Amino acid sequence: MKLNITIDEKTYEVEVDAAEPESPAAMPYNLGGVNIGSAPPRVPAAAPVAPPAGSKAVDEEKVCRSPVSGIVVRVAAQVGQSLQTGDILLVLEAMKMETNITAPWAGKIANIGVKQGDGVQAGQVVVEFE
């Protein structure tokens, strides 16, 4: 394959041999007659977070689930407390980063299913509202 390379306003024609056959992802991608580089990688859509096996059925409008797996660093809310949307319920540590778990809507807390130091799984119910 021959390429033209410009360095300091001088154009050089070079010949390049492919060391390995090109994968389909590295093939030129053409959109409407315009070469836009390599084909975009195909990434499957993220599956919705499913509740862990063995969990009971709950009213999804009255629970807050953990979006990630991690360790509870701090529980900021208390049973019986009235919260507004966005108020911090608890803080999780996942992959050396702290994540605030916030109230998805306004309401009064009926139950907090975790305590400081507990491990939680993605999709696990951590707080129940009245």
C-alpha positions in Angstrom: 0.0 0.0 0.0 1.4 3.4 -0.9 0.8 6.5 1.3 1.6 10.2 0.9 2.9 11.7 4.1 3.6 15.5 4.5 6.2 16.6 7.0 7.4 20.2 7.2 5.5 21.0 4.0 7.4 18.3 2.1 5.4 15.4 0.7 6.9 11.9 0.8 5.5 8.8 -0.9 6.0 5.7 1.2 5.1 2.1 0.7 3.7 0.2 3.7 3.2 -3.5 4.1 0.4 -4.8 6.3 1.8 -6.9 9.1 -1.6 -8.6 9.8 -4.8 -8.8 7.9 -7.2 -6.0 8.7 -10.1 -6.7 10.9 -13.6 -5.6 9.7 -13.6 -2.9 12.5 -10.4 -1.4 10.9 -11.8 -1.2 7.4 -12.6 2.2 6.0 -16.2 3.3 6.8 -17.9 5.3 4.0 -21.0 7.4 4.8 -22.6 9.1 1.8 -19.5 8.9 -0.3 -17.3 10.5 2.5 -14.7 8.3 4.1 -15.0 8.9 7.9 -12.3 6.4 9.1 -12.8 3.1 10.7 -16.2 1.6 11.3 -17.7 2.5 14.7 -17.4 -0.4 17.2 -20.7 -2.2 17.8 -21.4 -2.2 21.5 -24.5 -4.0 22.7 -27.0 -1.9 24.6 -26.7 -2.1 28.4 -29.2 -4.5 29.9 -31.4 -3.0 32.5 -30.3 -3.8 36.1 -32.2 -6.8 37.3 -32.9 -7.3 41.0 -30.7 -10.0 42.6 -31.9 -13.5 42.6 -34.0 -14.4 45.6 -35.3 -10.9 46.2 -39.1 -10.5 46.8 -41.4 -8.5 44.5 -41.7 -4.9 45.5 -43.6 -1.8 44.4 -41.0 -0.1 42.2 -42.5 3.3 43.0 -41.7 2.9 46.7 -38.1 1.7 46.6 -34.7 3.0 45.7 -32.3 0.5 44.2 -28.5 0.7 44.2 -27.2 1.6 40.7 -23.8 0.0 41.3 -22.2 -2.7 43.4 -20.1 -1.4 46.3 -19.7 -0.9 50.0 -21.9 1.4 52.1 -19.6 4.1 53.4 -22.3 6.2 55.1 -26.0 6.1 55.7 -27.2 9.8 55.6 -31.0 9.2 56.1 -33.1 7.8 58.9 -36.3 5.8 59.0 -39.2 8.2 59.4 -37.3 11.1 57.8 -39.1 13.1 55.1 -36.9 13.7 52.0 -37.1 15.8 48.9 -36.1 14.5 45.4 -32.3 14.5 45.2 -31.6 14.4 49.0 -28.7 12.0 49.8 -29.8 8.6 51.2 -26.4 6.9 51.4 -22.9 6.9 50.1 -21.4 3.9 48.3 -17.8 3.2 47.5 -17.3 1.4 44.2 -13.9 1.1 42.5 -12.3 3.5 44.9 -14.9 6.2 44.1 -17.7 7.4 46.3 -21.2 7.6 44.8 -24.1 9.5 46.4 -27.4 7.5 46.2 -30.1 10.1 46.2 -33.9 10.0 46.7 -35.6 9.5 43.3 -38.7 11.3 44.6 -40.0 13.1 47.6 -41.3 10.9 50.4 -41.0 9.5 53.9 -38.5 6.6 54.6 -40.2 3.4 55.7 -37.1 1.1 55.8 -33.3 1.3 55.2 -32.2 -2.2 54.2 -28.4 -1.6 54.6 -26.0 -0.2 57.2 -22.5 1.2 57.1 -20.0 -1.5 55.9 -22.5 -3.6 54.1 -21.8 -4.8 50.6 -24.6 -4.1 48.1 -25.2 -5.4 44.5 -26.4 -3.4 41.6 -30.2 -3.5 41.6 -30.5 -4.3 45.3 -33.2 -2.4 47.2 -31.5 -0.2 49.7 -34.3 2.1 50.8 -38.1 1.7 50.9 -40.5 4.6 51.0 -44.0 4.8 52.6 
